[in-house]
Structures are given as C-alpha cells and as structure tokens.
Amino acid sequence: MSWLLVVFVPGLLMLATFGLDRLEANLEGDTVSPEDIAAVLEQAKADCARPPARPDDHIVDDAYDTYETWLEHRTSPAYEQVLPTRIYIHRGSNPEFRATRQADRV
C-alpha cells in the first residue's frame, strides 16, 4: 500500500509543476500596457471628483435603536413586578435518565 504513495505523490507533484508552468506561459502574453494603467488612473481620478455624500445620510443610522433607547422605551419596573413569573432552572441533562453502567453491545 505504501508503494502507491511512493509512486503517485512525486508523479502528482510533477504534473502540478508542468501545469503551473503552462499557466505562467499563457499569462505572459496578457501583460498590462501603460495605456491600460493610464486609463484606470483617469477613471480613479474621475471617481474622486464626485461630490461627497449628502449631510442627510446620517439619518439612516438613527433608525436603528441603541441599547439606551431600548431601555428608555421598556415597560416600568412596577409593572414587571405584578406579572407572575416562574423561576426556571435549566438542567443540562434529563434528570429521569440514568446512564448505563456498561456499554450497550449491539
């Protein structure tokens, strides 16, 4: 079984090397010309020349409640004391289930 690793791992590495060599050879012809770079820089200058955001854009952020506003709009503590509530203790496991002392053989 180990002879498969001895044979196939170096072979796969060589195939990957040849594949990457062919990929690099194909990419060399697709170099970027200086004219392409100048066009991209002109586009970036045009994007920077746009006017800044309107001053009303901060209103969108005010639509989300913060923790402080949630506390302000919460019901009063006196009303909460009137409500009947139970104290619930969450148990991690079922207390009625007892684990077996030995493994179940199936």
Residue pairs with C-beta under 8 A, 6 or more apart in sequence:
none
